[in-house]
Amino acid sequence: MSEFFSMGGYGAYVWSSVGLSLLVMGYNLLIPYWRHQRLLQSWRQQQQEEARLHESG
């Protein structure tokens, strides 16, 4: 099993590239989700402000 992880002496390069790839893929999944959540929150706030203006106007 340790031979598998050492990858013939190249394990540090292989596993660091795998780890970096997973980080980048995770980042690419999370950033659009976070931006979408912020957009929805902004939209909700704008709707509430418009509703308050119509009520008081």
N, CA, C and O atoms as a Tripos MOL2 file, in Angstrom:
@<TRIPOS>MOLECULE
protein
  228   227    57     0     0
PROTEIN
NO_CHARGES

@<TRIPOS>ATOM
      1 N           0.8240   -1.1970    0.0000 N.3       1 MET1
      2 CA          0.0000    0.0000    0.0000 C.3       1 MET1
      3 C           0.8670    1.2580    0.0000 C.2       1 MET1
      4 O           0.5560    2.2250   -0.6960 O.2       1 MET1
      5 N           1.9470    1.2510    0.7740 N.am      2 SER2
      6 CA          2.8130    2.4320    0.7960 C.3       2 SER2
      7 C           3.4810    2.6390   -0.5550 C.2       2 SER2
      8 O           3.8100    3.7670   -0.9200 O.2       2 SER2
      9 N           3.6830    1.5500   -1.3020 N.am      3 GLU3
     10 CA          4.2570    1.6780   -2.6400 C.3       3 GLU3
     11 C           3.2930    2.4340   -3.5630 C.2       3 GLU3
     12 O           3.7170    3.2100   -4.4190 O.2       3 GLU3
     13 N           2.0050    2.1950   -3.3750 N.am      4 PHE4
     14 CA          0.9960    2.9080   -4.1680 C.3       4 PHE4
     15 C           1.0690    4.4080   -3.8990 C.2       4 PHE4
     16 O           1.0450    5.2110   -4.8320 O.2       4 PHE4
     17 N           1.1600    4.7900   -2.6090 N.am      5 PHE5
     18 CA          1.1880    6.2070   -2.2620 C.3       5 PHE5
     19 C           2.5150    6.8770   -2.6140 C.2       5 PHE5
     20 O           2.5500    8.0810   -2.8670 O.2       5 PHE5
     21 N           3.6050    6.1090   -2.6330 N.am      6 SER6
     22 CA          4.8930    6.7170   -2.9860 C.3       6 SER6
     23 C           5.0240    6.9110   -4.4880 C.2       6 SER6
     24 O           5.8270    7.7320   -4.9330 O.2       6 SER6
     25 N           4.2500    6.1710   -5.2810 N.am      7 MET7
     26 CA          4.2240    6.3060   -6.7360 C.3       7 MET7
     27 C           5.6180    6.2480   -7.3490 C.2       7 MET7
     28 O           5.9440    7.0280   -8.2440 O.2       7 MET7
     29 N           6.4140    5.3490   -6.8770 N.am      8 GLY8
     30 CA          7.7460    5.1870   -7.4480 C.3       8 GLY8
     31 C           8.6520    6.3880   -7.2100 C.2       8 GLY8
     32 O           9.5170    6.6860   -8.0330 O.2       8 GLY8
     33 N           8.4590    7.0730   -6.0970 N.am      9 GLY9
     34 CA          9.2790    8.2370   -5.7820 C.3       9 GLY9
     35 C           8.6740    9.5560   -6.2200 C.2       9 GLY9
     36 O           9.2050   10.6190   -5.8980 O.2       9 GLY9
     37 N           7.5780    9.5010   -6.9450 N.am     10 TYR10
     38 CA          6.9350   10.7200   -7.4310 C.3      10 TYR10
     39 C           5.6520   11.0450   -6.6560 C.2      10 TYR10
     40 O           4.8810   11.9120   -7.0670 O.2      10 TYR10
     41 N           5.4320   10.3690   -5.5670 N.am     11 GLY11
     42 CA          4.1950   10.5320   -4.8050 C.3      11 GLY11
     43 C           3.9340   11.9540   -4.3590 C.2      11 GLY11
     44 O           2.7930   12.4150   -4.4060 O.2      11 GLY11
     45 N           4.9730   12.6630   -3.9220 N.am     12 ALA12
     46 CA          4.7780   14.0410   -3.4600 C.3      12 ALA12
     47 C           4.2370   14.9160   -4.5820 C.2      12 ALA12
     48 O           3.3740   15.7620   -4.3480 O.2      12 ALA12
     49 N           4.7320   14.7220   -5.7890 N.am     13 TYR13
     50 CA          4.2630   15.5130   -6.9230 C.3      13 TYR13
     51 C           2.8460   15.1120   -7.3280 C.2      13 TYR13
     52 O           1.9900   15.9550   -7.5960 O.2      13 TYR13
     53 N           2.6300   13.8070   -7.3620 N.am     14 VAL14
     54 CA          1.3160   13.3010   -7.7810 C.3      14 VAL14
     55 C           0.2410   13.7280   -6.7950 C.2      14 VAL14
     56 O          -0.7830   14.2790   -7.2000 O.2      14 VAL14
     57 N           0.4580   13.4800   -5.5010 N.am     15 TRP15
     58 CA         -0.5810   13.7680   -4.5210 C.3      15 TRP15
     59 C          -0.7710   15.2620   -4.2820 C.2      15 TRP15
     60 O          -1.8750   15.7030   -3.9620 O.2      15 TRP15
     61 N           0.2940   16.0400   -4.4330 N.am     16 SER16
     62 CA          0.1040   17.4880   -4.3110 C.3      16 SER16
     63 C          -0.6980   18.0190   -5.5030 C.2      16 SER16
     64 O          -1.5100   18.9290   -5.3390 O.2      16 SER16
     65 N          -0.4840   17.4740   -6.6780 N.am     17 SER17
     66 CA         -1.2700   17.9190   -7.8400 C.3      17 SER17
     67 C          -2.7230   17.4580   -7.7220 C.2      17 SER17
     68 O          -3.6360   18.1780   -8.1250 O.2      17 SER17
     69 N          -2.9410   16.2660   -7.1740 N.am     18 VAL18
     70 CA         -4.3140   15.8020   -6.9500 C.3      18 VAL18
     71 C          -5.0080   16.7090   -5.9370 C.2      18 VAL18
     72 O          -6.1520   17.1140   -6.1440 O.2      18 VAL18
     73 N          -4.3200   17.0240   -4.8480 N.am     19 GLY19
     74 CA         -4.8960   17.9020   -3.8280 C.3      19 GLY19
     75 C          -5.1990   19.2890   -4.3690 C.2      19 GLY19
     76 O          -6.2620   19.8440   -4.0930 O.2      19 GLY19
     77 N          -4.2850   19.8470   -5.1280 N.am     20 LEU20
     78 CA         -4.5040   21.1650   -5.7150 C.3      20 LEU20
     79 C          -5.6680   21.1380   -6.7020 C.2      20 LEU20
     80 O          -6.4660   22.0740   -6.7540 O.2      20 LEU20
     81 N          -5.7600   20.0800   -7.4700 N.am     21 SER21
     82 CA         -6.8810   19.9510   -8.4140 C.3      21 SER21
     83 C          -8.2110   19.8920   -7.6780 C.2      21 SER21
     84 O          -9.1830   20.5120   -8.1070 O.2      21 SER21
     85 N          -8.2640   19.1580   -6.5810 N.am     22 LEU22
     86 CA         -9.5030   19.0860   -5.7930 C.3      22 LEU22
     87 C          -9.8590   20.4360   -5.1930 C.2      22 LEU22
     88 O         -11.0340   20.8010   -5.1440 O.2      22 LEU22
     89 N          -8.8590   21.1810   -4.7350 N.am     23 LEU23
     90 CA         -9.1120   22.5240   -4.2020 C.3      23 LEU23
     91 C          -9.6840   23.4500   -5.2700 C.2      23 LEU23
     92 O         -10.6310   24.1930   -5.0120 O.2      23 LEU23
     93 N          -9.1160   23.4030   -6.4530 N.am     24 VAL24
     94 CA         -9.5850   24.2610   -7.5400 C.3      24 VAL24
     95 C         -11.0070   23.8770   -7.9440 C.2      24 VAL24
     96 O         -11.8420   24.7500   -8.1790 O.2      24 VAL24
     97 N         -11.2850   22.5790   -8.0260 N.am     25 MET25
     98 CA        -12.6380   22.1460   -8.3810 C.3      25 MET25
     99 C         -13.6450   22.5530   -7.3050 C.2      25 MET25
    100 O         -14.7550   22.9810   -7.6220 O.2      25 MET25
    101 N         -13.2620   22.4200   -6.0440 N.am     26 GLY26
    102 CA        -14.1370   22.8560   -4.9630 C.3      26 GLY26
    103 C         -14.4000   24.3490   -5.0300 C.2      26 GLY26
    104 O         -15.5310   24.7970   -4.8380 O.2      26 GLY26
    105 N         -13.3510   25.1190   -5.3020 N.am     27 TYR27
    106 CA        -13.4900   26.5650   -5.4480 C.3      27 TYR27
    107 C         -14.4490   26.8950   -6.5870 C.2      27 TYR27
    108 O         -15.3070   27.7660   -6.4500 O.2      27 TYR27
    109 N         -14.3020   26.1980   -7.7050 N.am     28 ASN28
    110 CA        -15.1640   26.4420   -8.8640 C.3      28 ASN28
    111 C         -16.6170   26.0540   -8.6090 C.2      28 ASN28
    112 O         -17.5140   26.5470   -9.2930 O.2      28 ASN28
    113 N         -16.8590   25.1920   -7.6510 N.am     29 LEU29
    114 CA        -18.2370   24.8510   -7.2860 C.3      29 LEU29
    115 C         -18.8160   25.8290   -6.2800 C.2      29 LEU29
    116 O         -19.9910   26.1870   -6.3660 O.2      29 LEU29
    117 N         -18.0030   26.2640   -5.3290 N.am     30 LEU30
    118 CA        -18.5160   27.0990   -4.2460 C.3      30 LEU30
    119 C         -18.6930   28.5650   -4.6150 C.2      30 LEU30
    120 O         -19.6620   29.1870   -4.1800 O.2      30 LEU30
    121 N         -17.8030   29.1260   -5.3910 N.am     31 ILE31
    122 CA        -17.8800   30.5510   -5.7160 C.3      31 ILE31
    123 C         -19.1970   30.9190   -6.4160 C.2      31 ILE31
    124 O         -19.8290   31.8910   -6.0020 O.2      31 ILE31
    125 N         -19.6350   30.2090   -7.4350 N.am     32 PRO32
    126 CA        -20.9270   30.5670   -8.0430 C.3      32 PRO32
    127 C         -22.0950   30.4300   -7.0580 C.2      32 PRO32
    128 O         -23.0330   31.2260   -7.0950 O.2      32 PRO32
    129 N         -22.0400   29.4360   -6.1900 N.am     33 TYR33
    130 CA        -23.1010   29.2670   -5.1850 C.3      33 TYR33
    131 C         -23.1430   30.4660   -4.2470 C.2      33 TYR33
    132 O         -24.2160   30.9990   -3.9670 O.2      33 TYR33
    133 N         -21.9780   30.8920   -3.7600 N.am     34 TRP34
    134 CA        -21.9210   32.0460   -2.8530 C.3      34 TRP34
    135 C         -22.3910   33.3150   -3.5510 C.2      34 TRP34
    136 O         -23.1070   34.1220   -2.9580 O.2      34 TRP34
    137 N         -21.9950   33.4950   -4.7980 N.am     35 ARG35
    138 CA        -22.4320   34.6750   -5.5490 C.3      35 ARG35
    139 C         -23.9410   34.6610   -5.7590 C.2      35 ARG35
    140 O         -24.5970   35.6990   -5.6720 O.2      35 ARG35
    141 N         -24.4800   33.4880   -6.0350 N.am     36 HIS36
    142 CA        -25.9280   33.3540   -6.2060 C.3      36 HIS36
    143 C         -26.6540   33.7160   -4.9190 C.2      36 HIS36
    144 O         -27.6670   34.4160   -4.9510 O.2      36 HIS36
    145 N         -26.1440   33.2460   -3.7890 N.am     37 GLN37
    146 CA        -26.7600   33.5680   -2.5000 C.3      37 GLN37
    147 C         -26.7230   35.0680   -2.2340 C.2      37 GLN37
    148 O         -27.7080   35.6390   -1.7660 O.2      37 GLN37
    149 N         -25.5980   35.7090   -2.5280 N.am     38 ARG38
    150 CA        -25.4970   37.1680   -2.3390 C.3      38 ARG38
    151 C         -26.4610   37.9030   -3.2580 C.2      38 ARG38
    152 O         -27.0690   38.8930   -2.8500 O.2      38 ARG38
    153 N         -26.6070   37.4340   -4.4910 N.am     39 LEU39
    154 CA        -27.5350   38.0500   -5.4300 C.3      39 LEU39
    155 C         -28.9670   37.9270   -4.9220 C.2      39 LEU39
    156 O         -29.7290   38.8920   -4.9800 O.2      39 LEU39
    157 N         -29.3380   36.7580   -4.4300 N.am     40 LEU40
    158 CA        -30.6830   36.5780   -3.8810 C.3      40 LEU40
    159 C         -30.9170   37.4760   -2.6790 C.2      40 LEU40
    160 O         -31.9850   38.0740   -2.5460 O.2      40 LEU40
    161 N         -29.9290   37.5750   -1.8050 N.am     41 GLN41
    162 CA        -30.0560   38.4280   -0.6270 C.3      41 GLN41
    163 C         -30.2180   39.8940   -1.0550 C.2      41 GLN41
    164 O         -31.0530   40.6120   -0.5040 O.2      41 GLN41
    165 N         -29.4430   40.3240   -2.0090 N.am     42 SER42
    166 CA        -29.5390   41.6900   -2.5130 C.3      42 SER42
    167 C         -30.9160   41.9360   -3.1290 C.2      42 SER42
    168 O         -31.5290   42.9810   -2.9110 O.2      42 SER42
    169 N         -31.3800   40.9770   -3.8850 N.am     43 TRP43
    170 CA        -32.6850   41.1030   -4.5170 C.3      43 TRP43
    171 C         -33.7970   41.1940   -3.4630 C.2      43 TRP43
    172 O         -34.7060   42.0140   -3.5880 O.2      43 TRP43
    173 N         -33.7200   40.3500   -2.4280 N.am     44 ARG44
    174 CA        -34.7230   40.3890   -1.3520 C.3      44 ARG44
    175 C         -34.7200   41.7390   -0.6480 C.2      44 ARG44
    176 O         -35.7820   42.2930   -0.3630 O.2      44 ARG44
    177 N         -33.5410   42.2700   -0.3660 N.am     45 GLN45
    178 CA        -33.4510   43.5660    0.2920 C.3      45 GLN45
    179 C         -34.0570   44.6630   -0.5840 C.2      45 GLN45
    180 O         -34.7520   45.5500   -0.0900 O.2      45 GLN45
    181 N         -33.7900   44.5930   -1.8680 N.am     46 GLN46
    182 CA        -34.3330   45.5810   -2.7890 C.3      46 GLN46
    183 C         -35.8540   45.4870   -2.8290 C.2      46 GLN46
    184 O         -36.5390   46.5100   -2.8560 O.2      46 GLN46
    185 N         -36.3800   44.2810   -2.8310 N.am     47 GLN47
    186 CA        -37.8320   44.0940   -2.8300 C.3      47 GLN47
    187 C         -38.4530   44.6530   -1.5550 C.2      47 GLN47
    188 O         -39.5100   45.2820   -1.6060 O.2      47 GLN47
    189 N         -37.8040   44.4280   -0.4080 N.am     48 GLN48
    190 CA        -38.3160   44.9440    0.8590 C.3      48 GLN48
    191 C         -38.3020   46.4680    0.8780 C.2      48 GLN48
    192 O         -39.2470   47.0900    1.3620 O.2      48 GLN48
    193 N         -37.2370   47.0740    0.3570 N.am     49 GLU49
    194 CA        -37.1590   48.5350    0.3140 C.3      49 GLU49
    195 C         -38.2380   49.1180   -0.5850 C.2      49 GLU49
    196 O         -38.8520   50.1310   -0.2490 O.2      49 GLU49
    197 N         -38.4680   48.4840   -1.7220 N.am     50 GLU50
    198 CA        -39.5180   48.9550   -2.6230 C.3      50 GLU50
    199 C         -40.8870   48.8090   -1.9790 C.2      50 GLU50
    200 O         -41.7410   49.6800   -2.1440 O.2      50 GLU50
    201 N         -41.1070   47.7340   -1.2560 N.am     51 ALA51
    202 CA        -42.3970   47.5360   -0.5790 C.3      51 ALA51
    203 C         -42.6090   48.6030    0.4790 C.2      51 ALA51
    204 O         -43.7170   49.1160    0.6300 O.2      51 ALA51
    205 N         -41.5400   48.9460    1.2240 N.am     52 ARG52
    206 CA        -41.6540   50.0050    2.2360 C.3      52 ARG52
    207 C         -41.9670   51.3570    1.5910 C.2      52 ARG52
    208 O         -42.7570   52.1310    2.1320 O.2      52 ARG52
    209 N         -41.3670   51.6400    0.4620 N.am     53 LEU53
    210 CA        -41.6150   52.8970   -0.2230 C.3      53 LEU53
    211 C         -43.0780   52.9960   -0.6960 C.2      53 LEU53
    212 O         -43.7000   54.0550   -0.6040 O.2      53 LEU53
    213 N         -43.6070   51.8860   -1.1980 N.am     54 HIS54
    214 CA        -44.9970   51.8750   -1.6570 C.3      54 HIS54
    215 C         -45.9770   52.0040   -0.5030 C.2      54 HIS54
    216 O         -47.0360   52.6130   -0.6530 O.2      54 HIS54
    217 N         -45.6320   51.4340    0.6490 N.am     55 GLU55
    218 CA        -46.4990   51.5190    1.8180 C.3      55 GLU55
    219 C         -46.5330   52.9430    2.3760 C.2      55 GLU55
    220 O         -47.5890   53.4360    2.7730 O.2      55 GLU55
    221 N         -45.3890   53.5850    2.4020 N.am     56 SER56
    222 CA        -45.3230   54.9290    3.0060 C.3      56 SER56
    223 C         -45.7410   56.0090    2.0120 C.2      56 SER56
    224 O         -46.0880   57.1170    2.4200 O.2      56 SER56
    225 N         -45.7140   55.7010    0.7120 N.am     57 GLY57
    226 CA        -45.9870   56.6990   -0.3180 C.3      57 GLY57
    227 C         -47.4140   56.8650   -0.5640 C.2      57 GLY57
    228 O         -47.8060   57.6730   -1.4060 O.2      57 GLY57
@<TRIPOS>BOND
     1     1     2 1
     2     2     3 1
     3     3     4 2
     4     3     5 am
     5     5     6 1
     6     6     7 1
     7     7     8 2
     8     7     9 am
     9     9    10 1
    10    10    11 1
    11    11    12 2
    12    11    13 am
    13    13    14 1
    14    14    15 1
    15    15    16 2
    16    15    17 am
    17    17    18 1
    18    18    19 1
    19    19    20 2
    20    19    21 am
    21    21    22 1
    22    22    23 1
    23    23    24 2
    24    23    25 am
    25    25    26 1
    26    26    27 1
    27    27    28 2
    28    27    29 am
    29    29    30 1
    30    30    31 1
    31    31    32 2
    32    31    33 am
    33    33    34 1
    34    34    35 1
    35    35    36 2
    36    35    37 am
    37    37    38 1
    38    38    39 1
    39    39    40 2
    40    39    41 am
    41    41    42 1
    42    42    43 1
    43    43    44 2
    44    43    45 am
    45    45    46 1
    46    46    47 1
    47    47    48 2
    48    47    49 am
    49    49    50 1
    50    50    51 1
    51    51    52 2
    52    51    53 am
    53    53    54 1
    54    54    55 1
    55    55    56 2
    56    55    57 am
    57    57    58 1
    58    58    59 1
    59    59    60 2
    60    59    61 am
    61    61    62 1
    62    62    63 1
    63    63    64 2
    64    63    65 am
    65    65    66 1
    66    66    67 1
    67    67    68 2
    68    67    69 am
    69    69    70 1
    70    70    71 1
    71    71    72 2
    72    71    73 am
    73    73    74 1
    74    74    75 1
    75    75    76 2
    76    75    77 am
    77    77    78 1
    78    78    79 1
    79    79    80 2
    80    79    81 am
    81    81    82 1
    82    82    83 1
    83    83    84 2
    84    83    85 am
    85    85    86 1
    86    86    87 1
    87    87    88 2
    88    87    89 am
    89    89    90 1
    90    90    91 1
    91    91    92 2
    92    91    93 am
    93    93    94 1
    94    94    95 1
    95    95    96 2
    96    95    97 am
    97    97    98 1
    98    98    99 1
    99    99   100 2
   100    99   101 am
   101   101   102 1
   102   102   103 1
   103   103   104 2
   104   103   105 am
   105   105   106 1
   106   106   107 1
   107   107   108 2
   108   107   109 am
   109   109   110 1
   110   110   111 1
   111   111   112 2
   112   111   113 am
   113   113   114 1
   114   114   115 1
   115   115   116 2
   116   115   117 am
   117   117   118 1
   118   118   119 1
   119   119   120 2
   120   119   121 am
   121   121   122 1
   122   122   123 1
   123   123   124 2
   124   123   125 am
   125   125   126 1
   126   126   127 1
   127   127   128 2
   128   127   129 am
   129   129   130 1
   130   130   131 1
   131   131   132 2
   132   131   133 am
   133   133   134 1
   134   134   135 1
   135   135   136 2
   136   135   137 am
   137   137   138 1
   138   138   139 1
   139   139   140 2
   140   139   141 am
   141   141   142 1
   142   142   143 1
   143   143   144 2
   144   143   145 am
   145   145   146 1
   146   146   147 1
   147   147   148 2
   148   147   149 am
   149   149   150 1
   150   150   151 1
   151   151   152 2
   152   151   153 am
   153   153   154 1
   154   154   155 1
   155   155   156 2
   156   155   157 am
   157   157   158 1
   158   158   159 1
   159   159   160 2
   160   159   161 am
   161   161   162 1
   162   162   163 1
   163   163   164 2
   164   163   165 am
   165   165   166 1
   166   166   167 1
   167   167   168 2
   168   167   169 am
   169   169   170 1
   170   170   171 1
   171   171   172 2
   172   171   173 am
   173   173   174 1
   174   174   175 1
   175   175   176 2
   176   175   177 am
   177   177   178 1
   178   178   179 1
   179   179   180 2
   180   179   181 am
   181   181   182 1
   182   182   183 1
   183   183   184 2
   184   183   185 am
   185   185   186 1
   186   186   187 1
   187   187   188 2
   188   187   189 am
   189   189   190 1
   190   190   191 1
   191   191   192 2
   192   191   193 am
   193   193   194 1
   194   194   195 1
   195   195   196 2
   196   195   197 am
   197   197   198 1
   198   198   199 1
   199   199   200 2
   200   199   201 am
   201   201   202 1
   202   202   203 1
   203   203   204 2
   204   203   205 am
   205   205   206 1
   206   206   207 1
   207   207   208 2
   208   207   209 am
   209   209   210 1
   210   210   211 1
   211   211   212 2
   212   211   213 am
   213   213   214 1
   214   214   215 1
   215   215   216 2
   216   215   217 am
   217   217   218 1
   218   218   219 1
   219   219   220 2
   220   219   221 am
   221   221   222 1
   222   222   223 1
   223   223   224 2
   224   223   225 am
   225   225   226 1
   226   226   227 1
   227   227   228 2
@<TRIPOS>SUBSTRUCTURE
     1 MET1         2 RESIDUE 1 A MET
     2 SER2         6 RESIDUE 1 A SER
     3 GLU3        10 RESIDUE 1 A GLU
     4 PHE4        14 RESIDUE 1 A PHE
     5 PHE5        18 RESIDUE 1 A PHE
     6 SER6        22 RESIDUE 1 A SER
     7 MET7        26 RESIDUE 1 A MET
     8 GLY8        30 RESIDUE 1 A GLY
     9 GLY9        34 RESIDUE 1 A GLY
    10 TYR10       38 RESIDUE 1 A TYR
    11 GLY11       42 RESIDUE 1 A GLY
    12 ALA12       46 RESIDUE 1 A ALA
    13 TYR13       50 RESIDUE 1 A TYR
    14 VAL14       54 RESIDUE 1 A VAL
    15 TRP15       58 RESIDUE 1 A TRP
    16 SER16       62 RESIDUE 1 A SER
    17 SER17       66 RESIDUE 1 A SER
    18 VAL18       70 RESIDUE 1 A VAL
    19 GLY19       74 RESIDUE 1 A GLY
    20 LEU20       78 RESIDUE 1 A LEU
    21 SER21       82 RESIDUE 1 A SER
    22 LEU22       86 RESIDUE 1 A LEU
    23 LEU23       90 RESIDUE 1 A LEU
    24 VAL24       94 RESIDUE 1 A VAL
    25 MET25       98 RESIDUE 1 A MET
    26 GLY26      102 RESIDUE 1 A GLY
    27 TYR27      106 RESIDUE 1 A TYR
    28 ASN28      110 RESIDUE 1 A ASN
    29 LEU29      114 RESIDUE 1 A LEU
    30 LEU30      118 RESIDUE 1 A LEU
    31 ILE31      122 RESIDUE 1 A ILE
    32 PRO32      126 RESIDUE 1 A PRO
    33 TYR33      130 RESIDUE 1 A TYR
    34 TRP34      134 RESIDUE 1 A TRP
    35 ARG35      138 RESIDUE 1 A ARG
    36 HIS36      142 RESIDUE 1 A HIS
    37 GLN37      146 RESIDUE 1 A GLN
    38 ARG38      150 RESIDUE 1 A ARG
    39 LEU39      154 RESIDUE 1 A LEU
    40 LEU40      158 RESIDUE 1 A LEU
    41 GLN41      162 RESIDUE 1 A GLN
    42 SER42      166 RESIDUE 1 A SER
    43 TRP43      170 RESIDUE 1 A TRP
    44 ARG44      174 RESIDUE 1 A ARG
    45 GLN45      178 RESIDUE 1 A GLN
    46 GLN46      182 RESIDUE 1 A GLN
    47 GLN47      186 RESIDUE 1 A GLN
    48 GLN48      190 RESIDUE 1 A GLN
    49 GLU49      194 RESIDUE 1 A GLU
    50 GLU50      198 RESIDUE 1 A GLU
    51 ALA51      202 RESIDUE 1 A ALA
    52 ARG52      206 RESIDUE 1 A ARG
    53 LEU53      210 RESIDUE 1 A LEU
    54 HIS54      214 RESIDUE 1 A HIS
    55 GLU55      218 RESIDUE 1 A GLU
    56 SER56      222 RESIDUE 1 A SER
    57 GLY57      226 RESIDUE 1 A GLY
